[in-house]
Amino acid sequence: MSDKETTGEMSDGLQVELFHPESDREPGDTNIAKWGFDVHPVVFPVALVLIALFIAATIILGESASAAYTWLFNFIGENFGWFYLLSVNIFIVVLLYFAFGKYGNIKIGGVEAEKEFSDFSWMAMLFSAGMGIGLMFFSVLEPVFYFSSPPGFWGVEAGTGAAASAAMAQTFFHWGFHPWAIYGLVGLGLAFFSFNRGLPLTFRSIFWPLLGDRIYGWPGHLIDLVTVFATLFGLATSLGLGVAQVNRGLAYVSTEILGVLGSFPNNTISQIVLIAGITAIATMSVAAGLDGGVKRLSTVNLYLMFILLGFLLIVGPTIFVLGTWVEGLGAYFGNVVELGFFRGAMGAGGGTVTAWTVFYWGWWIAWSPFVGMFIARISKGRTVREFVLGVLFLPSLFSTLWLSTFGGSALQTAVQTDGAGAVVGAYNELGYGAFETLGMFVMLEQYPLGAITASLATLLIITFFVTSSDSGSLVIDHLTSGGKHDVPKTQRIFWAVTEGAVAAVLLYGGGLGALQTAAITTGLPFAVILCLMCYTVYLGLDNEYQILESQEFADRIQNMTEEGDVDVVTTGGDMVTDVQGGDESASSD
């Protein structure tokens, strides 16, 4: 992210003159600036009141809140699971249509836009966006769970080689193309309407083709309010899962590995204390600014991530891991379409879909404003085709390598000993509830330097926690400040603290189940918004295409060329895809 105003003001020339809508509104032009805050007069106070009511109700209800969260999770999964599955498949089809159809050569930011980041830097940032607390939490848990309880879709026997292959393919499915299609759609919509249309970098802007200036009224307020809640609770889910694993990691390293007894109790109270402590670190990071805080921690994240991944690849069962990766990819690619539509309505397997797939899709949808806005911010100057292919495939494949390394290392001994092995044995002994936060550390202990790698994994989760909190607070700042990016430091600190408080309350009111319920509940209305977004992005791209093909645009390009001010690049016939300053003659691909 950048402290600079990130709207279409970064585009100029032809893009402003021919493509920007006729509107005299500016981001945050009706904001209230008081007490160190610069906030939208409707979105900020309404969001604040609703969040406060939610926190109060969770605390007052006490144990009843946990039962309510469980009921709501099951209700949504059973009654709206089909909608989640259908929606995410639609997102994939729509993105591929945009990439390989006539809109693929449209450039984000307009024909005069230049890439802000090199191809290598852009790909590296996509990889970093794909890694996070979730992969640390589930990369061992999920394959081991499926190995012991194979999803009904696969029809294989538990504890066998076939179960291991199915386990990896099912895990790839949950972390592969489908989540990145969600992120890609959101990122493309935000990037296009900000850079190509000069509108504020908020979700209301994506609905300009349907609402026009009404995006600045109550329809736009409601869209941004839903987005605030989706982002907040999606982030709270990640933070809650992360702190539960940090707590378990500290307890495991101190007692099981280092032999220190009673140093880190593993319970909800200690997790809430950890949330407070890590949120305080996040607050200091926000106070240090983006360059001094978030960017440095993000760099540390990448180094720690590659050190842990590389170490395990070297000292672990390297050949088995690579074989698992290839075989898992084959099973995934061979079944991805059927998996994407499988609900289990006519046979076994519906439980896995409700408990895992529906939760994941809701979580990804709720998390998409954060990841999508980050992707949008770094993608100016890239064509729609380049954007979609990069976002959809590169991070997905990298995530599968990570999952194969950690999941494959956990399953290796079990596969070679007919279902036995230390990690799977620990799962069978402890049960799912205890193993879900412990699995990563049990697996690392089986390989050299277990204490060091377990400590490194715990540190990595903490740094992911801090950077997620910081970056998430920036996204919510954009939404509650009318699309402004230069919000006061006090406001960023406020949202970082609020995110920690919501995660703590959810843990107190219902544990990890409450976090999962919050994700799929807020994801449901936002899924409807994303479905509408498919249409509005289509309208925006189609309008851009028509202007690029218009006589007015052709005349402007011809005049600029004759004056010798520019070089013009055309692709796919006569469509102009790049206009560069220079004295050389026009060229074409």
Secondary structure, DSSP 8 states (H G I E B T S, - for coil): --SS--SGGG--THIIIIIS-S----TTTT-EEETTEEE-TTHHHHHHHHHHHHHHHHHHHTHHHHHHHHHHHHHHHHHHHHHHHHHHHHHHHHHHHHHHSTTTT-BTT-TT---SS-HHHHHHHHHHHH-SHHHHHHHHHHHHHHHHS--TTT---TTSHHHHHHHHHHHHHHHSHHHHHHHHHHHHHHHIIIIIT---SSGGGGGHHHHGGGGGSHHHHHHHHHHHHHHHHHHHHHHHHHHHHHHHHHHHIIIIIS---SSS--SHHHHHHHHHHHHHHHHHHHHHHIIIIIHHHHHHHHHHHHHHHHHHHHHS-HHHHHHHHHHHHHHHHHHHHHHHH---TTSTTHHHIIIIIIHHHHHHHHHHHHHHHHHHHT-TT-BHHHHHHHHHHHHHHHHHHHHHHHHHHHHHHHHHTTT-SHHHHHHHHH-HHHHHHHHHHHHHHTSSSHHHHHHHHHHHHHHHHHHHHHHHHHHHHHHHTTT-S---HHHHHHHHHHHHHHHHHHHHHHHHHHHHHHHHHHHHHHHHHHHHHHHHHHHHHHHHHHHHTSHHHHHHHHHHHHTT-EEEEEETTTEEEEEEESSS--EE-
